Amino acid sequence: MQPIVIGHRGASGYRPEHTRSAYELAVALGADAVEPDIVATRDGVLVVRHENEIGSTTDVAAHPEFAARRATKVIDGIRLTGWFTEDFTWAELRTLRARERLPEVRKTSATFDDRFPLLRLRDVFKLMDRLSGRVRRPIGVVAELKHATYFQSIGLPLDELFAAEVNDAGWNAGDGRLTIESFERSLLDKVYARGIYGKRIFLLEARGKPYDEVALLGPKAPHYADYLSDTGLYGLSGKVDGISVPKSLILATDADGHVSGASDLVDAAHAADLEIYCWTLRPENRYLAKTFRRGRLRADFGNWQAEFRTILGTGIDGVFADHPDLAVLVRDELAAED
């Protein structure tokens, strides 16, 4: 079984993330699925943005009518200042336009700033339905629900809102196109309890602790690393369908950060009857492991082929990629060599 390629926020290496253009391009470039990050508005509409803070991904700062909405909040233990989706209605957010989040690296993408409006989750579902018919293959949605504990605390339960959206869109058919992922496993349980039967993927960081467990258990909360041990992986079996990890956990590196090959995490996850995905495959030197960087400029492409081959050759079940065509190219090359 070949790994699937998931357009990370669409084709976010080429267009401002989470825009219609980014999603359409991801499918055109061969992605098997797209990944919308999901947050909520004040009136309970689910919108797709990298975070609920939207100062760096929209033109909100250029709207004087919203200047007073700038605020400082603590989200999952981190103090942030900016504009937050939960302080806006959808009618207000739809007046904004998307901007490239990484303009210093993605200068070409930044030329599309202010051209595309924001999208709701329901818009993404409709778009994937339409594009699936156009390309004559099913396109999946890997829905990442962000900051569920925080949104619950302000009266915006993401599990309830998400379940309603999925059912209204006709995406609860059990056809394999829907995957739900979160850094908060309790949220995955809640979505499942509401009768949403998409694949459940637990997002794990290389360090730190899941915020829902920190909120519940304080200092006694388990670390992400606890879930990544053999015992932790077997403990997840049957409770989730898989895990998704940063690519640094798939690569075996020495003390100087040089890659010697792949780690055994993919095999360990499969031994525990879990699927495993990783994020994010990016070709720029800034994001590549030290071994694969070429030249001095961080925005230039390095030896991305070698890093992608190392990861895709592990038997991993799926990868998130900002440039889906590059991941598809390497995946298909590896398949042709078998």
C-alpha positions, 0 to 999 in steps of 0.5 A: 500500500503506497503512502497517501500524500496530504496537501498541508493546508492545501498546496501551501508552498505555492498559494496562501494556506487554507484558500480555495486556490491552495486546495484546488492546486493541491488536488491538481498536483496529485494530493490524495487529501487536503488538511484544513485546520479548524477553529470557531467564530463567535457565532459558532461557524467553523472556519479554516485557519492555521490558528485562531489568531489571524493577524499573520494570515489575513489582512485584519490589521488593515481594517480600522473597523476591527482595530479595537478587537486586538487582544492578548489571550492565553491559548493552551498556556501560551500568551498571544497578542493579535486578532482571534476568530472567536471575537468575530462573527462569520459575517465579519470574517468573510470581509477579510482576505488571506495572506501568506504566513511565511512571506520571507520564505514563500515570496511567490505565494505572497504575491497572491496576498489579499486575493482570496477570502477566508473559507468555512469548513463547509466550503472545503467539504463542498469543494472536495465533493466537486473536485472529486468528480472533476478528477474522478478519484475520491479526495479526502479531508484530514480535519485538524481541530485546534484548541478544543479545550480552550474553545470549550471553555468559552462555550464553543464545543468543537466536537458538537459544532464539527459533528453538525457540519460533517452530518450537514455536508453528507461526510459521515457516510463511512466511505473513508474520505474523512479523517479527524486529527487533534493534539487532544485525544479527549476531543477525538473521543468526543467526536466519536461519541457523537457518531462521527466515524472518520479515522481518528489520528492522535497528533504527537509532538516531539516534546511537551504534553497534550493540553487537554491532559495538562488542564485535567491533571496538571503536572501529572499529565503524561508527556507526548514521549510517553505515548511514543514508547512501545508501551504507550503505542500499544496503549493507544491501540484500539483507542485511536486509528493512528498517530501523526508526528513531526518528521524529526521523529521519523529521521534518525539523527546524531548529536550534531543533527545529521541524518543517518537513516530512518528511526524505527518509529514506523515499525513500532507503530505498525507493530501496535496496529496503528497507522502513522503519518508525519508532517511536514515535508518541505523542500526549503533549506529552512525546514530540511534536516541539516544533512539535506541543506544546500547553499546558504539561503534558507529559502532555496530548495535543498536536497529535498529528494533525499529527505523525502525518500528517506521518509517515504521509504519507511513504509509510512502510511501518509505524509503532509506536504506543502508542495504535494507534487514533490511528495507524489513524485518521490512516492511514485519513483519509489514505487517504480523501483519495487 
